[in-house]
Amino acid sequence: MNPSVQGYTAAVLGGVPSDRLPGVAADLASFHQLLDASSELRASLTDTALSGPVRRAVVADLLAGKVSAEAARIAAYAVGAVSAPEVPLAVDWVASSARHFAEQIGDVEAPMGHLSARRRVGGYATAVFEDLPTPALDEIEDELFRFTRTVESSPALRGALADRDLPVEVRQGVVDQLLASRVQPATLALARYAVAAGRPRDIVGTLDYLVVATATARGWRVARVHAAREVGETERAALSQALTTLAGAPVQLQVSVDPALLSGVLVRLGDMQVDATARGRLEALHEHLLVRAWDEALDMTPNPEHDRDSHDEGAH
């Protein structure tokens, strides 16, 4: 199963009170049954023409108000995080995982390869970040960075956390002693999961990965919007909602007005950029015309080899 789905599911289920876990598991089982029974829904969610974020938005809208919020979160994330053909398998996995979690079966994360383990921890972090306001991410990033440097600079501590022969509970106990009451609960949860789900010998690398993931999440929470004119409240709300659906978390808008854009907006969200400005379209057209002119010029340039071949044929 997709490692990030495993981590995300673990984070969401870990935050559900034990008496509500059977209900969340039942909701996910119901969605799994619906997907099996509805050929139309299955065809839609396995359509390779739909992107992951679109599939996630479709399922979130479908399940809103019909199942528990936790089940809707897990199901929506699962269908968006995997490739379209893998959707039925992903839904089956999260339903089974929730049932096992409710029954307290197999709650220890199985060993994974280096990159897969990091992706699993990244999926856990994604779920944790969704519940936090943007300012909190700054503090978490700082706390994780300082803890990572402490582990890196202390051979004894690094050796204890990287010792595969020590039970996970013992290694997590070391983290608790160092961080409990000193950091935010989310920071402690992330560090504990890095110990449980990451590769022991990669503990410093996994913690550094979480630092970068936190910074990335913070960047994806703020969309920088450059507009040719003032953006009204209705337009802001619509744009914020669209970007929130894409990012999977609430997005704040930072709007600046630049008349030089002529019309439209330029949006930067993390490493994604959407240019819907008149100036952007003009520049794209200009570049297209330059490329076309260059291609035409090349076609008109005499080819010495061709001329020599023509001359030789004429001589014969």
C-alpha positions as a printed Julia matrix, in Angstrom:
316×3 Matrix{Float64}:
   0.0    0.0     0.0
   1.06   3.58   -0.65
   3.27   4.55    2.33
   1.87   8.05    2.63
  -1.66   6.62    2.93
  -0.44   4.39    5.76
   1.05   7.32    7.64
  -1.95   9.57    7.05
  -4.36   6.87    8.22
  -2.31   6.23   11.35
  -2.34   9.92   12.24
  -6.09  10.37   11.8
  -7.05   7.14   13.59
  -4.58   7.91   16.37
  -6.54  11.05   17.16
  -9.93   9.28   17.43
 -11.16   8.34   20.93
 -11.19   4.57   21.37
 -14.96   4.43   21.82
 -15.48   6.06   18.41
 -13.01   3.93   16.46
 -15.55   1.18   15.61
 -17.85   3.8    14.09
 -15.06   5.24   11.92
 -14.13   1.73   10.83
 -17.77   1.0     9.95
 -17.99   4.21    7.9
 -14.92   3.27    5.87
 -16.27  -0.24    5.36
 -19.51   1.29    4.07
 -17.62   3.43    1.57
 -15.68   0.37    0.46
 -18.97  -1.49   -0.1
 -20.39   1.48   -2.01
 -17.36   1.54   -4.29
 -17.76  -2.18   -4.95
 -21.47  -1.89   -5.64
 -21.45   1.25   -7.82
 -19.82   0.68  -11.18
 -20.4    4.36  -12.01
 -18.54   5.6    -8.93
 -15.74   3.08   -9.44
 -15.38   4.12  -13.08
 -15.19   7.78  -12.09
 -12.56   7.29   -9.38
 -10.4    5.01  -11.54
 -10.54   7.35  -14.52
  -6.92   8.25  -15.32
  -8.08  11.55  -16.79
  -8.89  12.8   -13.26
  -6.0   14.09  -11.19
  -5.46  13.07   -7.58
  -6.62  16.41   -6.11
  -9.82  16.22   -8.18
 -10.56  12.66   -6.99
  -9.93  13.78   -3.42
 -12.32  16.7    -3.77
 -15.01  14.47   -5.31
 -14.89  11.97   -2.44
 -14.73  14.69    0.22
 -17.87  16.25   -1.24
 -19.6   12.88   -1.63
 -19.02  11.85    1.99
 -19.44  15.21    3.72
 -22.17  14.93    6.36
 -22.82  11.27    5.55
 -19.99   9.63    7.51
 -17.72  10.68   10.36
 -15.29  13.49    9.58
 -12.34  11.17   10.21
 -13.61   8.52    7.78
 -14.22  11.17    5.12
 -10.7   12.55    5.58
  -9.06   9.15    5.27
 -11.12   8.04    2.28
 -10.6   11.32    0.41
  -6.86  11.33    1.03
  -6.48   7.69    0.03
  -8.17   8.09   -3.37
  -6.13  11.22   -4.1
  -2.74   9.9    -3.02
  -2.63   6.81   -5.23
  -2.84   6.37   -8.98
  -6.34   6.0   -10.42
  -6.14   2.21  -11.01
  -5.03   1.71   -7.38
  -8.09   3.46   -5.86
 -10.11   0.28   -5.1
  -7.08  -1.3    -3.41
  -6.44   1.85   -1.37
 -10.05   2.03   -0.16
  -9.97  -1.67    0.76
  -6.72  -1.11    2.69
  -7.9    1.87    4.74
 -11.14   0.04    5.63
  -9.19  -3.0     6.83
  -6.65  -0.83    8.63
  -9.38   1.03   10.51
 -10.98  -2.25   11.56
  -7.66  -3.6    12.83
  -6.94  -0.34   14.61
 -10.33  -0.48   16.35
  -9.64  -4.07   17.38
  -6.08  -3.1    18.45
  -4.56  -5.56   16.03
  -1.14  -4.95   14.48
  -0.64  -1.37   15.65
   3.15  -1.61   15.21
   4.35  -0.25   11.88
   6.07  -2.88    9.71
   9.63  -2.2     8.48
   9.96  -0.48    5.1
  12.7    0.57    2.73
  14.51   3.88    3.18
  12.39   6.08    0.89
   9.1    4.32    1.64
   9.6    4.8     5.38
  10.18   8.51    4.87
   7.05   8.79    2.73
   5.07   7.02    5.45
   6.29   9.55    8.01
   5.47  12.3     5.5
   1.88  11.04    5.21
   1.54  11.15    8.98
   2.86  14.72    9.01
   0.37  15.75    6.3
  -2.54  14.71    8.51
  -1.07  16.44   11.56
  -0.49  19.69    9.65
  -4.09  19.81    8.39
  -5.34  20.36   11.93
  -2.95  23.22   12.7
  -3.07  26.96   12.01
  -0.26  28.33    9.87
   1.55  30.19   12.71
   1.9   26.91   14.64
   3.94  25.41   11.8
   6.68  27.98   12.37
   7.16  26.82   15.94
   6.98  23.14   15.02
   9.63  23.61   12.34
  11.91  25.3    14.86
  11.32  22.62   17.53
  11.95  19.77   15.09
  15.09  21.46   13.79
  16.52  21.9    17.3
  15.67  18.3    18.26
  17.26  16.99   15.06
  20.47  18.87   15.74
  20.49  17.54   19.32
  20.17  13.96   18.1
  22.8   14.52   15.42
  25.34  15.97   17.85
  24.88  13.32   20.58
  26.32   9.88   19.67
  24.7    8.28   22.74
  21.24   9.64   21.96
  21.56   8.89   18.26
  22.7    5.36   19.06
  19.74   4.74   21.36
  17.17   5.95   18.83
  18.85   4.01   16.02
  19.11   0.73   17.96
  16.79  -1.73   16.23
  17.17  -4.17   19.11
  15.44  -1.75   21.49
  11.62  -2.02   21.44
   9.83   0.89   19.8
   8.18   1.75   23.12
  11.57   2.17   24.77
  12.89   4.41   22.01
   9.71   6.48   22.09
  10.14   6.74   25.85
  13.5    8.4    25.27
  11.8   10.95   23.02
   9.13  11.55   25.67
  11.75  12.23   28.33
  13.47  14.79   26.12
  10.47  16.56   24.6
   7.34  16.06   26.71
   6.16  19.4    28.17
   8.92  21.2    26.27
   7.4   21.24   22.78
   3.98  21.4    21.16
   1.96  18.14   21.22
   2.19  17.97   17.41
   6.0   18.13   17.54
   6.1   15.31   20.08
   3.7   13.21   18.0
   5.83  13.69   14.87
   9.05  12.77   16.66
   7.45   9.68   18.21
   6.12   8.53   14.85
   9.51   9.1    13.22
  10.9    6.59   15.72
   8.06   4.11   15.19
   7.65   4.28   11.41
  10.99   5.48   10.09
  14.09   3.37    9.66
  16.09   3.36   12.92
  19.47   4.05   11.29
  17.92   6.93    9.33
  16.55   8.73   12.38
  18.48  11.96   11.73
  17.56  11.9     8.04
  13.91  11.23    8.89
  13.79  14.12   11.36
  15.42  16.41    8.79
  12.8   15.22    6.29
  10.1   16.32    8.74
  11.72  19.74    9.1
  11.57  20.2     5.32
   8.0   18.85    5.21
   6.94  21.39    7.82
   8.5   24.24    5.86
   6.83  22.98    2.69
   3.44  22.77    4.4
   3.86  26.31    5.66
   4.62  27.48    2.12
   1.54  25.71    0.75
  -0.67  27.49    3.3
   0.04  30.94    1.86
  -0.87  31.8    -1.73
   0.73  34.91   -3.15
  -1.7   36.54   -5.55
  -0.61  39.33   -7.9
  -3.64  40.99   -9.48
  -4.06  43.73  -12.06
  -6.77  45.3    -9.91
  -8.3   45.04   -6.46
  -9.78  41.6    -5.75
 -13.27  41.7    -4.2
 -14.33  39.66   -1.19
 -16.45  37.3    -3.3
 -13.55  36.64   -5.67
 -11.17  36.15   -2.73
 -13.49  33.61   -1.13
 -13.88  31.66   -4.39
 -10.13  31.64   -5.06
  -9.31  30.67   -1.48
 -11.8   27.79   -1.63
 -10.4   26.52   -4.92
  -6.83  26.63   -3.6
  -7.87  25.01   -0.32
  -9.31  22.08   -2.27
  -6.07  21.8    -4.25
  -3.76  22.05   -1.22
  -5.88  19.92    1.1
  -5.65  22.55    3.85
  -6.88  26.11    4.46
  -5.02  28.59    2.25
  -4.42  32.22    3.14
  -4.25  34.81    0.36
  -1.64  37.53    0.21
  -2.91  39.86   -2.51
  -0.89  42.63   -4.13
  -2.05  44.86   -6.99
   0.16  45.35  -10.04
  -1.49  47.3   -12.91
   1.36  46.25  -15.2
  -0.26  42.79  -15.39
  -3.04  44.47  -17.46
  -5.76  42.02  -16.33
  -6.21  38.73  -14.5
  -4.19  37.24  -11.65
  -0.87  35.47  -11.1
  -1.03  32.89   -8.29
   1.95  31.24   -6.58
   1.19  28.44   -4.11
   4.23  26.55   -2.95
   6.06  25.41   -6.07
   2.97  25.8    -8.27
   2.31  28.86  -10.4
  -0.83  29.74  -12.34
  -0.51  32.7   -14.71
  -3.92  33.98  -15.82
  -2.81  37.53  -16.56
  -3.04  39.36  -19.85
   0.65  40.15  -19.67
   1.45  36.49  -19.15
  -0.61  35.53  -22.19
   1.07  38.25  -24.28
   4.51  37.05  -23.22
   3.57  33.48  -24.07
   2.31  34.61  -27.47
   5.45  36.64  -28.03
   7.61  33.62  -27.2
   5.54  31.46  -29.53
   5.96  33.94  -32.39
   9.71  34.13  -31.8
  10.01  30.35  -31.91
   7.91  30.21  -35.06
   9.98  32.94  -36.72
  13.16  31.11  -35.77
  11.86  27.84  -37.22
  10.89  29.57  -40.44
  14.3   31.21  -40.65
  15.95  27.81  -40.28
  13.78  26.41  -43.06
  14.89  29.24  -45.37
  18.6   28.9   -44.55
  20.52  27.32  -47.46
  21.76  23.83  -46.72
  25.3   23.41  -48.14
  25.02  19.63  -48.17
  21.73  19.83  -50.07
  23.21  22.31  -52.58
  26.25  20.14  -53.15
  24.07  17.06  -53.69
  21.93  18.99  -56.18
  25.05  20.18  -58.03
  26.43  16.66  -58.21
  23.14  15.33  -59.57
  23.1   18.11  -62.22
  26.62  17.25  -63.28
  25.55  13.7   -63.97
